[in-house]
Amino acid sequence: MKTNHQLLLEDGAVFAGRSFGFSKAVVGEVVFNTGMVGYPEALTDPSYKGQILVFTYPLIGNYGVPANHSVNGLDDAFESERIQITGLIVSEACSNHNHWNAAKSLQHWLHEQRVPALSGIDTRALTKRLRDQGSMLGKILVGEEDIGFYDPNKENLVSLVSIKEPVVYPKGKKRVVVIDCGCKNSIIRSLLYRNLTVIRVPWDYDFFCEEFDGVVISNGPGDPKMCVKTVAHVMKAMEKDYPILGICIGHQILALAAGADTYKMKFGHRSQNQPCIMVGTKRCSITSQNHGYAVNDRTLPQGWKPWFINANDGTNEGIRHSSRPFMSIQFHPEAAPGPVDTNFLFDEFLEML
């Protein structure tokens, strides 16, 4: 492992570490994830596009990277076809992985996909700093080389991770359009499991030329207000009363289409342990999340109501219309990684169809 590497934050803080990934300088938004497991899924989640990810769990890589097989044209072990994060920061990278399904080490995978990673970082101190200051820009530097800071959220990140042409996954008679804003494979798998034919389309695709019964707006990275074309298409689907389910950035896009507002969070939620309470009940579900923006539910127009709230910070986690077939959630009902407490929401969507 090379030692002349460091993480530099925009507030001037410097964390020296050892390189165990590909050796190159990168810049991104530094965020942290509190999950204990699930790093293969997290690293391939397109919602992390443009971000330098800090794992708070001290040991990462102990079970290696699983062997992958394609099922229904989807990678069964990962959430997309490649690592999506810009860089990785851990306290300790396990050098001797051990798992029956491991095909390679985390180090080998990072080198293979040219993603830089640092170990030997005091992630406790780094996370406390991010908890005080909020998510901030940072850069991984190699030796004396330097690069400027750049905010990835100024780009339309969704356009970088969405598919370029429609893809159909044939299954049942009911047909669902999935607007791919950076869709996790597990969302497609959850819909196929329920015997739905899935028409996966690019983020800016005018899908009204397709035959379909409902719409799912997927997860994805960055600022939802960049997705102007997506919002316009969702508004048109709402006018025609198609059943709609929004997930993650899809939740924010549905809110914007309804006339509500969104905002950048100080920290964001990135973990598999976020408690969410269904409004009007005492029912609390533990959820998997990955987002830096949220819906301001105080701006919801008439006919809309909050559906879930975060038990930790009171932020909105879901909305639904009181009489029309529109609903969305900020968390991931497909989990992967994380608990499947809210998987039932796909069944609710199926009932709306």
Secondary structure, 3 states (H helix, E strand, C coil): CEEEEEEEECCCCEEEEEECCCCCCEEEEEEEECCCCCHHHHHCCHHHCCEEEEECCCEECCCCEECCCEECCEECCCCCCCCCCCEEECCEECCCCCCCCEEECHHHHHHHCCCCEEECCCHHHHHHHHHHHCCEEEEEEECCCCCCCCCHHHCCHHHHHCCCCCEEECCCCCEEEEEECCCCHHHHHHHHHCCCEEEEEECCCCHHHCCCCEEEECCCCCCHHHCHHHHHHHHHHHHCCCCEEEECHHHHHHHHHHCCEEEEEEEEEEEEEEEEEECCCCCEEEEEEEEEEEEEHHHCCCCEEEEEEECCCCCEEEEEECCCCEEEECCECCCCCCCCCCCHHHHHHHHHC
